[in-house]
Amino acid sequence: MTSSYNWHENSKGNFVCIDGYEEAVATVFCNAVGVWQIAINNNPRGTFVDGAAYDIHEEAMERAESILDGAHCEFALPTTPRPDTTDWKEQRKKVLGRPTYGRRSRGISASVRVASSGKWFFLTYDKSGDTSKPNGWFETAQMAMAAFDQRYG
């Protein structure tokens, strides 16, 4: 692979390509059926490389670098980004038997959860799939939601 790119594995097991300007320019990820695919970031022609399906991540990473270096590829039709939500919604997932809550605002996804201490916090998720550290320790879920809304609202 070309040495002008650095690859980092994120917390979800995806591989994020960082260019010489320290920007995330591509992501190689394993889909639900175990096939590695390529997403090229900030591309006006689309995000997902059409027909890119690899058994091992190294092959997908090599192909992503060749695309970044100018090799021809076709992009799948762009998908509509998930819309922002105006209200917090209770999620199906429970933590410590307590509900969790989710919301999306200005492109940032968040969830509110309870810790084993009984305090509530929020997490944010970025485009590359990385999860933030817990933000705040609040007495109630509503207080954690309000803190997210105030910061990212």
C-alpha positions in Angstrom: 0.0 0.0 0.0 1.1 3.6 -0.6 3.0 5.1 2.2 1.2 8.5 1.8 -1.8 7.1 3.7 -2.1 5.9 7.3 -4.7 3.5 8.4 -6.2 3.4 11.8 -8.7 0.8 13.2 -11.6 2.5 15.0 -13.6 1.2 17.9 -16.1 -0.5 15.6 -13.4 -2.5 13.7 -13.5 -0.3 10.6 -10.3 1.0 9.0 -10.1 4.7 8.5 -7.6 6.1 5.9 -5.9 9.3 7.0 -4.1 11.4 4.3 -1.1 13.6 4.5 -3.3 16.5 5.6 -4.5 14.5 8.6 -8.0 14.1 7.1 -10.1 11.0 7.1 -10.5 10.3 3.4 -11.8 6.8 3.2 -13.2 4.0 5.4 -13.1 0.3 4.8 -15.8 -1.5 6.7 -17.2 -5.0 7.1 -20.9 -5.1 6.2 -23.6 -7.3 7.8 -22.8 -10.3 5.7 -19.0 -10.2 6.4 -17.9 -8.5 3.1 -15.4 -5.6 3.3 -16.6 -2.5 1.4 -15.1 1.0 0.7 -16.5 4.4 1.4 -14.7 7.5 0.0 -15.4 10.5 2.2 -16.4 14.0 0.9 -16.9 12.8 -2.7 -19.4 14.7 -4.8 -20.0 11.6 -7.0 -21.1 9.4 -4.1 -19.7 7.7 -1.0 -19.8 3.9 -1.5 -17.7 2.3 -4.2 -20.0 0.3 -6.4 -19.1 -3.4 -6.7 -16.3 -3.2 -4.1 -16.6 -6.4 -2.1 -13.6 -8.0 -0.6 -13.0 -11.0 1.6 -10.1 -9.4 3.6 -9.7 -5.8 4.7 -6.2 -5.5 3.3 -7.5 -5.9 -0.3 -10.2 -3.3 0.3 -7.6 -0.9 1.8 -5.3 -1.4 -1.2 -8.2 -0.7 -3.7 -9.2 2.4 -1.6 -5.7 3.8 -1.9 -5.7 3.3 -5.7 -9.0 5.1 -5.9 -7.7 8.0 -3.8 -4.7 8.1 -6.2 -7.0 8.5 -9.2 -7.9 4.9 -10.3 -11.3 4.7 -12.0 -14.3 3.4 -10.1 -18.1 3.7 -10.0 -20.0 5.0 -7.0 -23.3 3.7 -5.8 -26.1 6.2 -5.9 -25.8 8.5 -2.9 -28.2 7.8 -0.1 -30.1 10.4 1.8 -28.6 11.2 5.1 -30.6 10.3 8.1 -32.7 13.2 9.1 -32.2 15.1 12.4 -34.7 14.2 15.0 -36.4 16.9 17.0 -37.3 14.7 20.0 -35.5 12.2 22.0 -36.8 8.7 21.4 -36.6 5.7 23.7 -34.5 3.0 22.1 -35.1 -0.8 22.2 -31.7 -1.3 23.9 -31.7 -1.3 27.6 -28.7 -0.8 29.9 -28.8 -2.2 33.4 -32.5 -2.7 32.9 -33.1 1.0 32.2 -34.1 2.6 28.9 -31.7 4.3 26.6 -32.6 7.3 24.5 -31.4 8.5 21.0 -31.4 11.6 19.0 -29.7 13.1 15.9 -28.9 16.8 15.7 -26.9 18.6 13.0 -25.4 15.4 11.8 -24.3 14.1 15.2 -26.0 11.0 16.7 -26.3 10.7 20.4 -27.5 8.3 23.0 -28.3 8.8 26.7 -27.6 5.9 29.1 -27.3 5.1 32.7 -24.0 4.1 34.4 -23.7 1.5 37.1 -23.5 4.4 39.6 -27.0 5.4 38.7 -25.8 8.6 37.0 -26.8 9.4 33.4 -24.5 10.5 30.6 -24.6 11.0 26.8 -22.4 9.5 24.1 -21.9 11.0 20.6 -21.1 9.1 17.4 -19.3 10.6 14.4 -19.4 9.7 10.7 -16.4 7.3 11.0 -18.2 5.4 13.6 -16.1 6.5 16.6 -17.9 6.8 19.9 -17.1 9.6 22.4 -16.2 9.1 26.0 -19.2 9.6 28.4 -20.2 13.2 28.7 -21.4 14.4 32.1 -22.8 12.6 35.1 -26.4 13.7 35.6 -29.1 12.8 38.1 -31.7 12.2 35.4 -31.9 11.1 31.8 -33.7 14.4 31.1 -30.7 16.4 32.4 -28.3 14.4 30.2 -30.6 15.1 27.2 -30.8 18.8 28.0 -26.9 18.9 28.2 -26.6 17.4 24.7 -29.3 19.7 23.3 -27.5 22.7 24.8 -24.1 21.7 23.3 -25.2 20.4 19.9 -28.8 21.5 19.7 
